[in-house]
Structure formats: C-alpha cells, structure tokens
Amino acid sequence: MNQAVSNPVQARTTLSLAGRIALVTGAASGLGKRIAEVYADAGASVVIADLRLADAQATADAIAKKGVRTLAVAMNVADEASVDAGFERVRQNLGEVDILVSNAGIQIVAPIQDFGFADWKKLLAVHLDGGFLTARAAVRQMIASRRGGSIIFMGSVHSKEASRLKAPYVTAKHGLEGLAKVIAKEGAPYNIRTNVICPGFVRTPLVEKQIPEQAQALGISEADVIKNVMLKDTVDAEFTTVDDVAQAALTFAAWPSNALTGQSLVVSHGWFMQ
C-alpha cells in the first residue's frame, strides 16, 4: 500500500530567531529584502540597512506589519564612518546585533583589458571592504553583548569558480571565503559563527542588469545569455530563487553551535558541485 508523501514545505522544521536582532545590508530589495522578511517571520527584530534611507524605511515599514521591531539605517558599507554610525544607531535603538548578513553588492562586467581601475576598486570596496567593515562592527557588538552571534557573507558560485567579464567580482567573492574562515577562528571563543552563502544566478535587479550587458559584451542574444551562460551548468535550467537563499540564511542564523562555522553553502541548482 502506497503511503502519502508529505509536503516538504509543510514538513520543514520551524527555526526561531525570537529575541535576536538581525542586520541585513542591501536589504531594501532583492535577496536582502527577502532574507529580512524570512528573519521577521522567524521572530527576529530586523534592521534594514541600505544606501538610501528612504528605500530602507519603506522596506522596514512593510516588514513591521508582521509584528516585529524594525529599524531603517542608511549605510554605505564601503565607508568606515557610515558603517560604524549605523551599528551605533542600532545599539542605541534596539541593542547589540546578534546576526549580520553582509549582502550589499554591485556588479560591473567587462573584459579585463577594458576594465577601468576605478571600477575595479569600486566593486572590491563594496564587497570586500564592506564585508570587513560590517563584520568588524558586528563582532565588536557580539563580544560586548556576551551572546555571540552569526555572521553571514553573501558569496556566490563565483566564490568557487570563475566566469568571463567578472574579474573583480570573482576576486571579491573568493576573498569573502577567506575572510569568513579567519573570523570563524577568531570568533569561536565568543560563540560567533561565520559562514558564506554561495548562490547561483538569482533574478534580482543585479542579475537582470547583467543580461543585456553580457549579451553585448559576448555578442550573443539575451536569451542565449540566460540559456548558455547563466543556466548552462544547472541540473534543471532553473534560476536560484530568493527563497532558496533566504532559507539558507535562516539555517545559518539559527544554528546553535560552532559545529557549523567557517563553511560555505552553494545554493545553485547544481551550477557548482563541491
């Protein structure tokens, strides 16, 4: 006799972030916004950090309707004073941060011979300087609170492999893995866990912008960029979704011990397999 197969969504264990304060950078849209929503559903107080305060406030107001505390913070992750001021505002209004998702990012595509040095520095500043500055601020608060915490860097399948036209992006995403491993070792005595999520292509505004840019740079159609560049190595020709990534971020945030630290999790429909 056949037994009914349970719905995997219904069977998913509920993870709680009740009592936690989570700060997500680049949270006014895309991956960051969805992670903030999932964290709120799990009971966390959520800080929406983004470049423009108006955008951050709009997202914070929408998430507040879920019945959790929210705070909007203007933050340029590549600017030390902006990051430190933003974290201090969180401390004064909500308390010390328990969870950091360093998600803010940009993309610029060009062949190496045409890549401007200013663009190279701009992309590394957002991804690597931003990762360092936000993690440093978070670690300071986590040590002070004596509660420990979870730091999550938004990597990419490009933390593992390279693609044409993305020299600084690939460099930065590889670098975040090294940074995460160092903080995992240094943070362990304070129960601070540090991990990296490595998504495949997700149809966020950042990726949508790349489709025509890569089509022009590679001399192919936009449909071919999607089929033969972005999804070519997946097992099912499917984009990774914001929900896929948000569930990984929830798992890392809710994990209770140092058993899961210094790791990277690829969420890519098989685009990269370790």
C-alpha positions as CSV (number, residue, x, y, z in Angstrom):
1,M,0.0,0.0,0.0
2,N,1.4,3.4,-1.0
3,Q,1.9,5.9,1.7
4,A,1.2,9.6,1.0
5,V,4.3,11.6,0.5
6,S,4.5,14.5,2.9
7,N,4.7,18.1,1.6
8,P,8.4,19.1,2.0
9,V,7.3,22.7,2.7
10,Q,4.9,21.7,5.4
11,A,7.4,19.3,6.8
12,R,10.1,21.9,7.1
13,T,11.2,22.4,10.7
14,T,10.4,25.8,12.1
15,L,13.5,27.7,13.1
16,S,13.2,30.5,15.6
17,L,15.1,33.8,15.8
18,A,12.9,35.1,18.6
19,G,14.8,37.7,20.7
20,R,17.5,38.1,18.1
21,I,18.5,41.4,16.4
22,A,19.4,40.9,12.7
23,L,21.1,43.5,10.5
24,V,20.9,42.9,6.7
25,T,22.8,45.1,4.3
26,G,21.4,45.8,0.9
27,A,18.1,44.9,2.3
28,A,15.8,47.4,0.5
29,S,15.4,45.0,-2.4
30,G,16.3,41.6,-3.9
31,L,18.0,38.9,-1.7
32,G,18.5,41.2,1.2
33,K,14.8,42.1,1.4
34,R,13.7,38.5,1.3
35,I,16.1,37.4,3.9
36,A,14.9,40.3,6.2
37,E,11.3,39.1,5.6
38,V,12.1,35.5,6.5
39,Y,14.0,36.6,9.6
40,A,11.0,38.6,10.7
41,D,8.7,35.6,10.1
42,A,11.1,33.7,12.4
43,G,10.6,36.3,15.1
44,A,13.8,38.5,14.8
45,S,13.9,42.2,15.1
46,V,15.2,43.4,11.7
47,V,17.5,46.2,10.7
48,I,17.2,47.2,7.1
49,A,20.5,48.8,6.0
50,D,20.7,50.3,2.6
51,L,22.4,53.1,0.8
52,R,19.3,55.3,0.6
53,L,17.4,55.8,3.9
54,A,14.0,56.3,2.1
55,D,14.4,52.8,0.4
56,A,15.4,51.2,3.7
57,Q,12.5,52.9,5.5
58,A,9.9,51.7,3.0
59,T,11.1,48.1,3.4
60,A,11.2,48.4,7.2
61,D,7.7,49.8,7.3
62,A,6.4,46.9,5.3
63,I,8.1,44.3,7.4
64,A,7.0,46.0,10.6
65,K,3.4,44.9,9.7
66,K,4.5,41.4,10.6
67,G,4.5,42.5,14.2
68,V,8.3,42.7,14.8
69,R,10.5,45.6,15.6
70,T,12.3,47.1,12.6
71,L,14.8,49.9,12.1
72,A,15.9,51.6,8.9
73,V,19.5,52.6,8.6
74,A,21.3,54.5,5.8
75,M,24.6,52.7,5.3
76,N,27.4,52.9,2.8
77,V,29.1,49.7,3.5
78,A,32.3,50.9,1.8
79,D,32.6,53.8,4.2
80,E,34.0,53.2,7.7
81,A,32.3,56.1,9.4
82,S,28.9,55.2,7.8
83,V,29.1,51.6,8.9
84,D,30.2,52.4,12.5
85,A,27.5,55.1,12.8
86,G,24.8,52.7,11.5
87,F,25.8,50.0,14.0
88,E,25.8,52.5,16.8
89,R,22.3,53.6,15.9
90,V,21.2,50.0,16.1
91,R,22.8,49.6,19.5
92,Q,21.1,52.7,20.8
93,N,17.6,51.8,19.4
94,L,17.4,48.0,19.6
95,G,20.5,46.7,21.3
96,E,23.6,44.9,20.1
97,V,23.4,42.9,16.8
98,D,23.1,39.1,17.0
99,I,23.0,38.4,13.3
100,L,24.7,40.1,10.4
101,V,24.0,39.3,6.8
102,S,26.6,41.2,4.7
103,N,24.7,41.2,1.5
104,A,25.2,44.5,-0.2
105,G,26.8,44.2,-3.6
106,I,27.2,45.6,-7.1
107,Q,28.2,44.2,-10.4
108,I,30.2,45.6,-13.3
109,V,31.1,43.4,-16.3
110,A,33.8,44.0,-18.9
111,P,36.8,42.1,-20.3
112,I,40.0,42.5,-18.3
113,Q,41.7,44.6,-20.9
114,D,38.8,47.1,-20.8
115,F,38.2,47.1,-17.0
116,G,38.8,50.5,-15.5
117,F,40.8,50.6,-12.4
118,A,38.2,52.9,-10.7
119,D,35.5,50.3,-11.4
120,W,37.8,47.5,-10.0
121,K,38.3,49.5,-6.8
122,K,34.6,50.4,-6.5
123,L,33.5,46.8,-6.8
124,L,36.1,45.5,-4.3
125,A,35.3,48.3,-1.9
126,V,31.6,47.3,-1.8
127,H,32.1,43.6,-1.5
128,L,35.4,43.2,0.4
129,D,35.8,46.5,2.3
130,G,32.0,46.3,3.1
131,G,32.3,42.7,4.3
132,F,35.2,43.6,6.6
133,L,33.8,46.8,8.0
134,T,30.3,45.4,8.7
135,A,31.8,42.2,10.2
136,R,34.2,44.1,12.4
137,A,31.3,46.3,13.7
138,A,29.2,43.2,14.3
139,V,32.0,41.3,16.1
140,R,32.6,44.2,18.4
141,Q,28.9,44.3,19.4
142,M,28.7,40.5,19.7
143,I,31.6,40.4,22.0
144,A,30.2,43.2,24.1
145,S,26.8,41.6,24.4
146,R,28.3,38.2,25.5
147,R,25.6,36.5,23.5
148,G,27.8,35.5,20.5
149,G,26.1,35.6,17.1
150,S,26.1,34.7,13.5
151,I,27.8,36.5,10.6
152,I,26.8,35.5,7.1
153,F,28.6,36.8,4.0
154,M,26.8,36.7,0.7
155,G,29.2,34.9,-1.6
156,S,28.4,33.4,-5.0
157,V,29.1,30.4,-7.1
158,H,31.9,32.8,-8.2
159,S,33.4,32.2,-4.8
160,K,34.2,28.8,-6.3
161,E,34.6,29.3,-10.0
162,A,35.4,32.0,-12.5
163,S,33.3,33.5,-15.3
164,R,34.5,35.7,-18.1
165,L,33.9,39.5,-17.7
166,K,33.9,39.4,-13.9
167,A,37.5,39.8,-12.7
168,P,36.8,42.0,-9.6
169,Y,33.6,40.2,-8.7
170,V,35.2,36.8,-8.8
171,T,38.2,38.1,-6.9
172,A,35.9,39.7,-4.2
173,K,33.7,36.6,-3.8
174,H,36.8,34.4,-3.4
175,G,38.1,36.8,-0.8
176,L,35.0,36.6,1.3
177,E,35.5,32.9,1.9
178,G,39.0,33.6,3.3
179,L,37.6,36.4,5.5
180,A,34.9,34.2,6.8
181,K,37.3,31.5,7.8
182,V,39.5,33.9,9.7
183,I,36.6,35.4,11.6
184,A,35.3,31.9,12.3
185,K,38.6,31.0,14.1
186,E,38.8,34.4,15.9
187,G,35.2,34.4,16.8
188,A,34.9,30.9,18.2
189,P,35.8,31.8,21.8
190,Y,33.0,34.3,21.8
191,N,30.5,31.8,20.2
192,I,30.5,33.9,16.9
193,R,29.9,31.7,13.9
194,T,30.8,32.9,10.4
195,N,29.7,31.3,7.1
196,V,29.2,32.1,3.5
197,I,26.2,31.5,1.2
198,C,27.1,31.0,-2.4
199,P,24.0,31.4,-4.6
200,G,23.8,30.7,-8.3
201,F,22.1,33.2,-10.6
202,V,19.1,34.7,-8.9
203,R,16.8,37.1,-11.0
204,T,17.4,40.1,-8.8
205,P,17.8,43.6,-10.3
206,L,21.6,43.0,-10.1
207,V,21.3,39.9,-12.4
208,E,18.6,41.5,-14.7
209,K,21.0,44.3,-15.4
210,Q,23.7,41.8,-16.4
211,I,21.7,40.1,-19.1
212,P,21.8,42.8,-21.7
213,E,25.4,43.8,-20.6
214,Q,26.7,40.3,-21.1
215,A,24.7,39.9,-24.4
216,Q,26.5,43.0,-25.8
217,A,29.9,42.0,-24.4
218,L,29.7,38.5,-25.7
219,G,28.0,39.3,-29.0
220,I,25.1,36.9,-28.3
221,S,21.3,37.3,-27.7
222,E,19.9,37.9,-24.2
223,A,18.1,34.5,-24.5
224,D,21.5,32.9,-25.1
225,V,23.0,34.6,-22.1
226,I,20.2,33.1,-19.9
227,K,20.4,29.6,-21.5
228,N,24.1,29.2,-22.3
229,V,25.8,31.3,-19.7
230,M,23.6,31.7,-16.6
231,L,21.8,28.4,-16.5
232,K,24.1,26.2,-18.7
233,D,25.6,24.2,-15.8
234,T,22.4,23.8,-13.7
235,V,20.8,20.4,-13.4
236,D,17.3,21.8,-14.3
237,A,17.8,25.0,-16.2
238,E,16.3,26.9,-13.3
239,F,17.3,30.1,-11.6
240,T,18.0,30.0,-7.9
241,T,15.2,31.9,-6.1
242,V,15.4,34.5,-3.3
243,D,13.5,32.0,-1.1
244,D,16.2,29.3,-1.7
245,V,18.8,31.8,-0.5
246,A,16.7,33.1,2.4
247,Q,16.1,29.6,3.8
248,A,19.9,29.0,3.8
249,A,20.4,32.3,5.6
250,L,17.8,31.3,8.2
251,T,19.6,28.0,8.8
252,F,23.0,29.7,9.3
253,A,21.4,32.3,11.6
254,A,19.5,29.9,13.8
255,W,22.3,27.2,14.1
256,P,23.1,26.9,17.8
257,S,26.7,26.0,18.0
258,N,30.2,26.3,16.5
259,A,29.7,23.0,14.7
260,L,28.7,25.0,11.7
261,T,31.2,27.7,11.2
262,G,33.8,28.7,8.6
263,Q,31.7,26.9,5.9
264,S,30.3,27.9,2.5
265,L,27.0,26.6,1.2
266,V,26.4,26.6,-2.5
267,V,22.7,27.1,-3.4
268,S,22.8,27.0,-7.2
269,H,20.6,24.2,-8.7
270,G,23.9,22.3,-9.3
271,W,25.6,25.1,-11.1
272,F,28.6,24.2,-8.9
273,M,29.1,21.0,-7.0
274,Q,31.7,20.6,-4.3
